[in-house]
Amino acid sequence: MFDFCTDPDTLSDLAWMACYLTTGKHMAIYWSVLTVLLLLAITAPAALAFGFAGASAARSSFLPLQLLGRGYVAVVRGVPDIAFFLFFVIALDQFFEWIRHEVKCPDWDQPIRQGNDFVVCEAAKLPLGNSAQWVHETYGFFLAVLTFAIVFGAFAANVLYGAMRAVPRAQMETAEAYGMSQRQCFWRILVPQMWVFALPGLSNLWMVLIKATPLLFLLGVEDIVYWARELGGAKTARFTDYPHGDWRMWYFLALLVFYLAFTRVSELVLDRIMTRLTKGQATTAGEAQRKAA
Amino acid sequence: MMTGAALAGSHSVVRMGTEGAYPPFNYIDDSGEVAGFERELGDELCVRAELTCEWVTNEWDSIIPNLVSGNYDTIIAGMSITEERDEVIDFTQNYTQPDPSAFLAMEGMTLDMEGGVFAAQANTIQASYIAEMGATLVEFASPDETIAAVRNGEADAVLADKAYLMPIAEESMDLALTGDDILIGGGVGMGLRESDGELREKFDAAIQSMKDDGSLNALIEKWEIGETF
């Protein structure tokens, strides 16, 4: 990175540190911070969408849809995250490849499962075997987003389902009395009012999601915790220009600060959203807000 | 469009899966690239087998599932050839001798083989060895953590490949190799899918040619992996 980094042994402590913290390997941990933030930015709305769909399905009057919604919530909430991330993602990846295989290679005569192996034709591989490493990484990243969205979507669905039921029944009855259709009642009365009941549960989920990113490494996406462990581990002079002892404590301390700061910012933002959502609502907080105004 | 059958078994790019946390076999160097004995070996094998190769890192615990589901094409990660693994995947011939494993403990420690507590990386031959020995086994996901466990007293000693422990013992005043070396496993080989026979033969032939002209021995000596062929 810097010109003076050519011979680390001769450097003063400060310069050594500057060089050490800017090695190519350290660049990877800085990138992984961005990866994690990007993952959260995409996953949160995606999970909310899954949750909303799940909750709407679970309270549908159409039985198959209702069962689908309830089944999704029950199954995903019941399976341990780590099992889900180890097996589901591989299964999902294989499912995509199998579909592409059926479409692209109709005259393939060998079985797809050969013993332990999963074999599809080269053209059906996702991403293609010859694509660049970044394509593989991006694919892995979106597979991770999808998995996170499905897992956290199930929890969000449960929260939203509860929130929908918490909207006072009188509100819905009034809407019906005005002659609104089912659909209108749902979108105009229920949905705008449910968020205030959903937010405490959703904010919990958000906090858990922030800290669930180490699961990413099971999917081959290298997150900040992986790099903190890898960079912090003791290094011998044979394999690096910057040998050091076991520095994991310092790296994890940095992670702690990062996560605490992130949590604090999230809390501030969520508080503002809560104040905004409470406005004009028939809840105790809404009433207090009205009186104070 | 070409038919699927014509493309079967041909690899335009061979993806080499490794762990990147087990020097001198494989590790991530200062610039963030995979390096080590297996990096040099793998690159040379790919040149000899006329393949285009790309390096991928994957966590040790899920390294076999990701191979069989096709996320990469080979495992070249200091993986010893054992019967259990051979049931799930295929191996090339070994490119290191059955590697002596050694115990690393705090300086001056005497080991209690029956009642002691030993650290090892999970899913390794060393972990199964300790389990069979009857001593208490504590497993860790990465090699780094096994060393840290000895330092902080969680385990009396760590059992791992001697090639991995040697440089650590030499540089740390407080740690030393203790007890006799033990030979376990059938040497380190490359792991491939069982359905990928053609690729396995290519790598097998390349390893054989490196054994024949002595270049493999040169690499083993350079990286201090252990006995030569």
Interface residues (C-beta under 8 A of the other chain):
Chain A: T23 G24 K25 M27 A28 L86 I90 D93 Q94 E97 H101 K104 C105 P106 D107 W108 D109 Q110 Q114 G115 N116 D117 F118 V119 V120 C121 E122 A123 A124 K125 G129 N130 Q133 H136 F217 L218 G220 E222 R229 E230 G233 A234 T236 A237 R238 F239 T240 D241 Y242 P243 D246 R248
Chain B: M1 M2 T3 G4 A5 L7 A8 S10 H11 S12 V13 R15 G20 A21 P23 P24 Y27 I28 D29 D30 S31 G32 E33 A35 G36 T52 E54 V56 T57 N58 E59 D61 S62 P65 N66 V68 S69 G70 N71 D73 V88 I89 S142 D144 E145 I147 A148 R151 P167 I168 E170 E171 S172 R193 E194 S195 D196
